[in-house]
Structure formats: C-alpha cells, structure tokens
C-alpha cells in the first residue's frame, strides 16, 4: 500500500509526496510508484521528473539515487523559532 503525488510543470513533473505503509516497505512498492509516474509523464510527452527532498533525509536520498536521480541543486531553508 502506498501513494505518490506529482505536479506537472510545462516541461517536467515534480514529485510532491511518496509514502509506503511501514508494513509494506522493502518490497519495491516505492520503485513501482515512481516508475508509474514516469510512465504517466511519458504519455504526456514529459521526459523529466524532479524530486525535491532534504539532504538530511538519507533514506530518501539513497532511494532516489538508486533509481538514477541525481542532485540538481541545493536550496537552503532556515527555520527560525522565536517565542
């Protein structure tokens, strides 16, 4: 069990969320979801897919890299907590 969201820009898709039920992880469901998004985008003649994620999320970075994704750019977002 899992799901993925994708936003379509003019020339590329952007993964929004991807999640797989904890009890189902490690069975290739995440990979199948990404492949399904790629197939969907190809049907729309969109050949590029981007995935924003945080570098500190090592598991996600490793997952995306295992599917052939490469770092394209880094954006630093700072959280300020002021009471």
JOSULGI-V524798 format. One record per residue. RES is the residue in one small letter. SS is DSSP state (~ for helix, > for strand, _ for the rest). PHI is phi as a letter, one per 20 degrees, with the letter a starting at -180 (NA if undefined). PSI is psi in radians with two decimals (NA if undefined). Layout:
# JOSULGI-V524798
res | ss | phi | psi
RES | SS | PHI | PSI
RES | SS | PHI | PSI
This chain:
# JOSULGI-V524798
res | ss | phi | psi
x | _ | NA | 2.30
x | > | a | 3.06
x | > | b | 2.83
x | > | b | 2.53
x | > | d | 2.60
x | > | b | 2.39
x | > | d | 2.37
x | > | d | 2.14
x | _ | e | -3.05
x | _ | f | -0.71
x | _ | c | 0.15
x | _ | b | 2.84
x | > | d | 2.71
x | > | c | 2.12
x | > | f | 2.28
x | > | e | -1.15
x | > | c | 2.55
x | > | b | 2.34
x | > | b | 2.50
x | > | c | 2.34
x | _ | g | 2.37
x | ~ | g | -0.66
x | ~ | f | -0.20
x | ~ | d | -0.05
x | _ | f | 2.66
x | _ | n | 0.14
x | _ | d | 0.15
x | _ | n | 0.15
x | ~ | f | -0.75
x | ~ | g | -0.76
x | ~ | f | -0.77
x | ~ | f | -0.66
x | ~ | f | -0.77
x | ~ | f | -0.75
x | ~ | f | -0.63
x | ~ | f | -0.70
x | ~ | f | -0.79
x | ~ | g | -0.73
x | ~ | f | -0.77
x | ~ | f | -0.81
x | ~ | f | -0.68
x | ~ | f | -0.61
x | ~ | f | -0.41
x | _ | e | 0.12
x | _ | m | 0.57
x | _ | d | 2.07
x | _ | d | 0.01
x | _ | c | 2.37
x | > | c | 2.26
x | > | d | 2.61
x | > | c | 1.81
x | _ | f | 2.36
x | _ | b | 2.97
x | _ | e | 2.40
x | _ | g | -0.51
x | _ | f | -0.26
x | _ | e | 1.33
x | ~ | g | -0.65
x | ~ | f | -0.78
x | ~ | f | -0.76
x | ~ | g | -0.78
x | ~ | f | -0.72
x | ~ | g | -0.90
x | ~ | f | -0.68
x | ~ | f | -0.60
x | ~ | f | -0.35
x | _ | e | 0.09
x | _ | n | 0.04
x | _ | f | 2.58
x | _ | c | 2.66
x | _ | f | 2.26
x | _ | d | -0.72
x | _ | b | 2.83
x | _ | d | 2.38
x | _ | c | 2.22
x | _ | e | 2.20
x | _ | c | 2.17
x | _ | d | 2.40
x | _ | d | 2.17
x | _ | d | 2.13
x | _ | d | 1.86
x | _ | c | 2.14
x | _ | e | NA
